Every structure is written in structure tokens, then in C-alpha cells.
Amino acid sequence: MKTNQKIVTSIVAAAILVSLSGCSGMSRRDQNTAIGAGIGAVGGAVLTGGSTVGTVGGAAVGGIIGHELDK
């Protein structure tokens, strides 16, 4: 079961990173929000051993921090 969670987490992280390539038309704040969410998702997954709640929580916290970065 842990292996499946790690695979899913890796796929989600890769999808987030690939989607960041579409940031060219976004404002700087939007880019920071997306990057923060991606990094937060990976960090949350790593810290919680691939837990879905940890991944989503990390993405939310990272997105908020990224959004507030330009203020």
C-alpha cells in the first residue's frame, strides 16, 4: 500500500511541475502561488510519507505562502 501511495504522490508532483511550464501568461503573484502550491505538495507528501491529506495540506499552505510573497 505504501508503494502505491508513493507512486501516486510522484505522479501528482510530476504533473504539478509540468503544469508550471504554462505560467508564461500568468502574473508574478499567480506564478508564485502555483510554484508555492507545487513545492508545498511535494513537501507535504514527503513529510507525511505520501499521505493524501499531507499532500493537499502542503499544497494549500504552499499556495498561500506563494501568494503572499509579493506583498
VMD Tcl script that builds the backbone (N, CA, C; Angstrom):
set m [mol new atoms 213]
animate dup $m
set s [atomselect $m all]
$s set {name element resname resid chain x y z} {
  {N N MET 1 A 0.820 -1.196 0.000}
  {CA C MET 1 A 0.000 0.000 0.000}
  {C C MET 1 A 0.861 1.255 0.000}
  {N N LYS 2 A 1.940 1.261 0.765}
  {CA C LYS 2 A 2.822 2.423 0.796}
  {C C LYS 2 A 3.433 2.698 -0.574}
  {N N THR 3 A 3.752 1.639 -1.312}
  {CA C THR 3 A 4.339 1.803 -2.635}
  {C C THR 3 A 3.361 2.503 -3.567}
  {N N ASN 4 A 2.086 2.129 -3.511}
  {CA C ASN 4 A 1.079 2.771 -4.356}
  {C C ASN 4 A 0.950 4.253 -4.029}
  {N N GLN 5 A 0.983 4.589 -2.740}
  {CA C GLN 5 A 0.887 5.987 -2.341}
  {C C GLN 5 A 2.084 6.776 -2.852}
  {N N LYS 6 A 3.254 6.191 -2.792}
  {CA C LYS 6 A 4.447 6.879 -3.268}
  {C C LYS 6 A 4.389 7.096 -4.774}
  {N N ILE 7 A 3.868 6.116 -5.491}
  {CA C ILE 7 A 3.747 6.246 -6.945}
  {C C ILE 7 A 2.750 7.346 -7.286}
  {N N VAL 8 A 1.613 7.340 -6.632}
  {CA C VAL 8 A 0.593 8.360 -6.885}
  {C C VAL 8 A 1.134 9.740 -6.532}
  {N N THR 9 A 1.823 9.851 -5.406}
  {CA C THR 9 A 2.394 11.125 -4.995}
  {C C THR 9 A 3.421 11.618 -6.010}
  {N N SER 10 A 4.235 10.713 -6.501}
  {CA C SER 10 A 5.238 11.087 -7.502}
  {C C SER 10 A 4.584 11.560 -8.793}
  {N N ILE 11 A 3.525 10.891 -9.198}
  {CA C ILE 11 A 2.812 11.284 -10.414}
  {C C ILE 11 A 2.170 12.653 -10.241}
  {N N VAL 12 A 1.558 12.895 -9.091}
  {CA C VAL 12 A 0.930 14.193 -8.827}
  {C C VAL 12 A 1.988 15.292 -8.817}
  {N N ALA 13 A 3.111 15.034 -8.164}
  {CA C ALA 13 A 4.182 16.025 -8.113}
  {C C ALA 13 A 4.710 16.327 -9.515}
  {N N ALA 14 A 4.893 15.296 -10.322}
  {CA C ALA 14 A 5.378 15.491 -11.688}
  {C C ALA 14 A 4.368 16.292 -12.511}
  {N N ALA 15 A 3.086 16.001 -12.336}
  {CA C ALA 15 A 2.050 16.729 -13.072}
  {C C ALA 15 A 2.035 18.207 -12.692}
  {N N ILE 16 A 2.236 18.481 -11.416}
  {CA C ILE 16 A 2.269 19.872 -10.963}
  {C C ILE 16 A 3.463 20.595 -11.571}
  {N N LEU 17 A 4.605 19.939 -11.545}
  {CA C LEU 17 A 5.805 20.572 -12.093}
  {C C LEU 17 A 5.690 20.806 -13.598}
  {N N VAL 18 A 5.098 19.857 -14.311}
  {CA C VAL 18 A 4.915 20.022 -15.756}
  {C C VAL 18 A 3.924 21.151 -16.036}
  {N N SER 19 A 2.896 21.248 -15.231}
  {CA C SER 19 A 1.891 22.288 -15.452}
  {C C SER 19 A 2.454 23.681 -15.201}
  {N N LEU 20 A 3.526 23.788 -14.443}
  {CA C LEU 20 A 4.122 25.095 -14.188}
  {C C LEU 20 A 4.742 25.704 -15.434}
  {N N SER 21 A 4.987 24.892 -16.441}
  {CA C SER 21 A 5.541 25.432 -17.689}
  {C C SER 21 A 4.538 26.341 -18.391}
  {N N GLY 22 A 3.284 26.269 -18.041}
  {CA C GLY 22 A 2.254 27.121 -18.632}
  {C C GLY 22 A 2.100 28.457 -17.926}
  {N N CYS 23 A 3.069 28.836 -17.128}
  {CA C CYS 23 A 2.977 30.052 -16.319}
  {C C CYS 23 A 3.352 31.328 -17.070}
  {N N SER 24 A 3.672 31.254 -18.344}
  {CA C SER 24 A 4.174 32.428 -19.055}
  {C C SER 24 A 3.148 33.551 -19.134}
  {N N GLY 25 A 1.874 33.245 -19.200}
  {CA C GLY 25 A 0.854 34.281 -19.291}
  {C C GLY 25 A 0.290 34.697 -17.945}
  {N N MET 26 A 0.866 34.205 -16.878}
  {CA C MET 26 A 0.351 34.498 -15.541}
  {C C MET 26 A 1.088 35.696 -14.942}
  {N N SER 27 A 0.414 36.367 -14.013}
  {CA C SER 27 A 1.077 37.448 -13.289}
  {C C SER 27 A 2.124 36.850 -12.349}
  {N N ARG 28 A 2.988 37.688 -11.847}
  {CA C ARG 28 A 4.044 37.223 -10.934}
  {C C ARG 28 A 3.434 36.600 -9.681}
  {N N ARG 29 A 2.375 37.183 -9.176}
  {CA C ARG 29 A 1.724 36.649 -7.971}
  {C C ARG 29 A 1.113 35.279 -8.262}
  {N N ASP 30 A 0.482 35.120 -9.430}
  {CA C ASP 30 A -0.093 33.830 -9.805}
  {C C ASP 30 A 0.991 32.762 -9.945}
  {N N GLN 31 A 2.125 33.157 -10.525}
  {CA C GLN 31 A 3.241 32.220 -10.655}
  {C C GLN 31 A 3.742 31.791 -9.288}
  {N N ASN 32 A 3.890 32.745 -8.372}
  {CA C ASN 32 A 4.347 32.411 -7.027}
  {C C ASN 32 A 3.369 31.487 -6.319}
  {N N THR 33 A 2.076 31.716 -6.527}
  {CA C THR 33 A 1.058 30.860 -5.915}
  {C C THR 33 A 1.168 29.430 -6.446}
  {N N ALA 34 A 1.301 29.289 -7.757}
  {CA C ALA 34 A 1.394 27.962 -8.366}
  {C C ALA 34 A 2.675 27.246 -7.943}
  {N N ILE 35 A 3.772 27.959 -7.935}
  {CA C ILE 35 A 5.041 27.345 -7.531}
  {C C ILE 35 A 4.995 26.959 -6.055}
  {N N GLY 36 A 4.452 27.833 -5.228}
  {CA C GLY 36 A 4.321 27.527 -3.803}
  {C C GLY 36 A 3.454 26.303 -3.566}
  {N N ALA 37 A 2.364 26.186 -4.315}
  {CA C ALA 37 A 1.491 25.020 -4.176}
  {C C ALA 37 A 2.206 23.740 -4.594}
  {N N GLY 38 A 2.967 23.813 -5.669}
  {CA C GLY 38 A 3.714 22.637 -6.124}
  {C C GLY 38 A 4.762 22.201 -5.123}
  {N N ILE 39 A 5.530 23.151 -4.633}
  {CA C ILE 39 A 6.563 22.827 -3.651}
  {C C ILE 39 A 5.930 22.346 -2.348}
  {N N GLY 40 A 4.842 22.991 -1.950}
  {CA C GLY 40 A 4.147 22.580 -0.728}
  {C C GLY 40 A 3.580 21.175 -0.833}
  {N N ALA 41 A 3.058 20.827 -1.996}
  {CA C ALA 41 A 2.512 19.480 -2.193}
  {C C ALA 41 A 3.601 18.429 -2.068}
  {N N VAL 42 A 4.733 18.693 -2.688}
  {CA C VAL 42 A 5.847 17.740 -2.603}
  {C C VAL 42 A 6.348 17.656 -1.167}
  {N N GLY 43 A 6.511 18.804 -0.521}
  {CA C GLY 43 A 6.975 18.817 0.868}
  {C C GLY 43 A 6.004 18.115 1.803}
  {N N GLY 44 A 4.718 18.365 1.628}
  {CA C GLY 44 A 3.715 17.709 2.461}
  {C C GLY 44 A 3.701 16.206 2.259}
  {N N ALA 45 A 3.876 15.782 1.020}
  {CA C ALA 45 A 3.908 14.347 0.728}
  {C C ALA 45 A 5.128 13.693 1.356}
  {N N VAL 46 A 6.262 14.360 1.273}
  {CA C VAL 46 A 7.495 13.805 1.839}
  {C C VAL 46 A 7.394 13.732 3.358}
  {N N LEU 47 A 6.915 14.795 3.981}
  {CA C LEU 47 A 6.855 14.839 5.437}
  {C C LEU 47 A 5.846 13.865 6.031}
  {N N THR 48 A 4.811 13.535 5.274}
  {CA C THR 48 A 3.782 12.641 5.803}
  {C C THR 48 A 3.846 11.244 5.200}
  {N N GLY 49 A 4.894 10.945 4.484}
  {CA C GLY 49 A 5.044 9.611 3.913}
  {C C GLY 49 A 4.080 9.317 2.774}
  {N N GLY 50 A 3.669 10.332 2.035}
  {CA C GLY 50 A 2.794 10.128 0.888}
  {C C GLY 50 A 1.319 10.219 1.205}
  {N N SER 51 A 0.987 10.705 2.383}
  {CA C SER 51 A -0.416 10.851 2.769}
  {C C SER 51 A -1.123 11.855 1.870}
  {N N THR 52 A -2.325 11.523 1.466}
  {CA C THR 52 A -3.111 12.432 0.630}
  {C C THR 52 A -3.407 13.729 1.364}
  {N N VAL 53 A -3.758 13.611 2.632}
  {CA C VAL 53 A -4.066 14.800 3.433}
  {C C VAL 53 A -2.820 15.678 3.553}
  {N N GLY 54 A -1.668 15.072 3.760}
  {CA C GLY 54 A -0.422 15.837 3.852}
  {C C GLY 54 A -0.085 16.530 2.548}
  {N N THR 55 A -0.329 15.843 1.436}
  {CA C THR 55 A -0.042 16.425 0.122}
  {C C THR 55 A -0.954 17.620 -0.154}
  {N N VAL 56 A -2.238 17.442 0.086}
  {CA C VAL 56 A -3.195 18.524 -0.155}
  {C C VAL 56 A -2.963 19.673 0.822}
  {N N GLY 57 A -2.702 19.344 2.075}
  {CA C GLY 57 A -2.419 20.381 3.072}
  {C C GLY 57 A -1.172 21.170 2.723}
  {N N GLY 58 A -0.133 20.464 2.300}
  {CA C GLY 58 A 1.101 21.131 1.897}
  {C C GLY 58 A 0.887 22.036 0.701}
  {N N ALA 59 A 0.075 21.585 -0.250}
  {CA C ALA 59 A -0.235 22.405 -1.423}
  {C C ALA 59 A -0.982 23.671 -1.020}
  {N N ALA 60 A -1.921 23.536 -0.104}
  {CA C ALA 60 A -2.694 24.697 0.342}
  {C C ALA 60 A -1.801 25.708 1.063}
  {N N VAL 61 A -0.994 25.223 1.982}
  {CA C VAL 61 A -0.108 26.111 2.732}
  {C C VAL 61 A 0.923 26.749 1.798}
  {N N GLY 62 A 1.506 25.960 0.910}
  {CA C GLY 62 A 2.482 26.494 -0.041}
  {C C GLY 62 A 1.876 27.526 -0.970}
  {N N GLY 63 A 0.650 27.287 -1.411}
  {CA C GLY 63 A -0.037 28.249 -2.275}
  {C C GLY 63 A -0.294 29.567 -1.567}
  {N N ILE 64 A -0.678 29.484 -0.316}
  {CA C ILE 64 A -0.926 30.711 0.458}
  {C C ILE 64 A 0.375 31.486 0.654}
  {N N ILE 65 A 1.438 30.774 1.001}
  {CA C ILE 65 A 2.727 31.437 1.201}
  {C C ILE 65 A 3.206 32.061 -0.115}
  {N N GLY 66 A 3.091 31.323 -1.206}
  {CA C GLY 66 A 3.482 31.869 -2.506}
  {C C GLY 66 A 2.679 33.087 -2.900}
  {N N HIS 67 A 1.388 33.067 -2.587}
  {CA C HIS 67 A 0.513 34.191 -2.922}
  {C C HIS 67 A 0.904 35.440 -2.141}
  {N N GLU 68 A 1.296 35.271 -0.902}
  {CA C GLU 68 A 1.638 36.397 -0.036}
  {C C GLU 68 A 3.065 36.901 -0.239}
  {N N LEU 69 A 3.840 36.201 -1.039}
  {CA C LEU 69 A 5.261 36.519 -1.209}
  {C C LEU 69 A 5.505 37.898 -1.789}
  {N N ASP 70 A 4.667 38.368 -2.691}
  {CA C ASP 70 A 4.896 39.651 -3.371}
  {C C ASP 70 A 4.401 40.856 -2.590}
  {N N LYS 71 A 3.746 40.649 -1.498}
  {CA C LYS 71 A 3.182 41.787 -0.758}
  {C C LYS 71 A 4.265 42.587 -0.084}
}
mol reanalyze $m
mol bondsrecalc $m
mol representation Tube
mol addrep $m
